[in-house]
Amino acid sequence: MHRGTQEGAMASRLLHRLRHALAGDGPGEAAASPEAEQFPESSELEDDDAEGLSSRLSGTLSFTSAEDDEDDEDEDDEEAGPDQLPLGDGTSGEDAERSPPPDGQRGSQLLARQLQDFWKKSRNTLAPQRLLFEVTSANVVKDPPSKYVLYTLALMGPGPPDCQPAQISRRYSDFERLHRNLQRQFRGPMAAISFPRKRLRRNFTAETIARRSRAFEQFLGHLQAVPELRHAPDLQDFFVLPELRRAQSLTCTGLYREALALWANAWQLQAQLGTPSGPDRPLLTLAGLAVCHQELEDPGEARACCEKALQLLGDKSLHPLLAPFLEAHVRLSWRLGLDKRQSEARLQALQEAGLTPTPPPSLKELLIKEVLD
């Protein structure tokens, strides 16, 4: 399917869902109430629902599939850590050959503008604003001896008008691990939320991939609808932690351009989620962005990241990242011929009080030593 057609259909479907999520008056849907959420009976479609499935997902979900055979592998058996996700060019798990061409980028920008315009027009409606999830592609990955399906999801929610959808790529075992951890911690709220069941065979057919794609969208949407679950650390880790680990790894190996795109996507994810993903993760993300911009000879953007971080830090004089951000801000301001006196005086005060060594560690040094868990 042509990229432009797919982007247009994706925008149409997301806008359709957004209207129903905000208005709560979609066909066959009950309006959400603060007391109870209406969940479907099952997030996994039965086999006799296969007919008509492709028409419901047409133009929205693109996927590759492999015909199942007698010794079809079960993708659910193997645990998948974040380092097993393929490194892309910054589109959070997408391979470089699947990066959107200029037409696709224009389509993505159009999608973002349409959705953000609708968000602004729909403020103060009866139903609460919610984050939307859309599986935009699902690809069978053969990494001998394993074989699995990698689902790429777009996240769109309230945010700045020019904010593009963030993306993540996850496999079934990642979703299953999240479901298992949340069930263990939140038995009551999780009892009403269904999850696509395991299959011993036919994991790689088009029908199974399409059903699971839709089920994962519903699963994440239901988790976001319950405040107790929405703020759960495991859910925040599911979205953000793999991206941060991969971005950190690429930065440490000097692949700054690839790392920059991943840091930017991680920052966007945290902005879209709108809930804290960890006390220092926004600061760590800004440190990664600043380091990559500096290494790629973009001091203006690097300085802007330092300024954002200093605003977040406020008067936290004991924070280990404060002195490195101040030192980077002073150096970049000097390079750009901008005022550095305030940051310079603040850094000197920290050094005189014995709160940081002279010179302080660089952002890059702290980024390499940081343990993400």
Phi, psi and omega in degrees: 000138181297141183304317181298318178297318181296317180295319179296318179294322178297316179298317180298316183290319179297319178296321178298315179295320182298319178299316180291322180295324181278317185273332180066025183237025179293158181300125176078008181247137177272143179295138181289142178236155181298333185280327186211145174256140178267114179251149177293160182296328180207142176271353180250122181286147177282166185300326183283000175269000185297325180292128181089353181295315183295330179290327179289328183259001185301132176081354181250311183254125172248137180210157171252147180219158176244138179296133180282146177235188189297327181254041180305129182284153175262110183293345187278348187285332187263130177287140182242115175271167181300331182284353179272351178285137182294141179280129180253199181263025177109002179262030174058062173101350178279137178289158182299325182289347177256014177293140184294135176289175180309320178298320179294323178295319178296321178296321179294320178295320177298317178301313181298316181296317180299313182292318181293323175299319180292322177302313184295322180288338187259009179295154179067022175279171185292320182276146181289153176286141184225156175284138179256144178237134180221120173285113184264339175201154177217121188232136175282123181251125177255110180231079189314135007271004184264164179209130184207170178254130178255117182261126177255124181245142171260140178244129179224130178207189179300143180175185179302150183301331182265012184284124179276155177299135173279160182226147170224156174234123182222159177249172185304318183296332176292315177297318182296320179297318177299314180299316181295317181294319180291323177298322181291327184266330186229070185299318182296299181299327183284345182297332183269359185250118182270163184218141181299130186288160175290154175230143178277334181220171175060037178285342188246016176279158181300320182296314180296316180298317181293318178298313182295324179301312179295320181294322179293322176300314180294318181302310181292323178297320179292321178298319180291337183281346182252112185307320182298325180275324183301326182265006182293133179303324180297323179291319177296320177297321180303318183282316196255321190301315179299323180294317180296320181295318180292320178297318179297317181298316179294323178295318181295332180267004175084011177270073192290323181293317177294320180294323182301316181296324179289320176298318180296320178293322178296321177296319179294320177302313181295324178291320180291320182292325175070010178231149182300129177261011182143149187299327185244003184294320175299320179294319178297321179296317178295324176297316178298317179297316181297316180298314182293317177299320180294316180293334179266018175059049174231072186295331179297313179292322179298317179295320179298322177295320178296321179295319176299317180296318180295327175294318178294324182287328179058234183258026180283081187290341181266358182290133184295341180270351185297306182299316177300320178293320178297316180298317179294321180296319178298312183296317181289324178296318177299318181296325182269357181072031182251164183296127182235006189296318183295313179294323181295317180293322180292319178295319179296322178296320178297319181291320179292331178276000179073022182271350178206146179290168177241116355282161179287160176297149180281162176301322182294320179297315179293325181295321181291324183278342184297131177260117181267115179221000000 
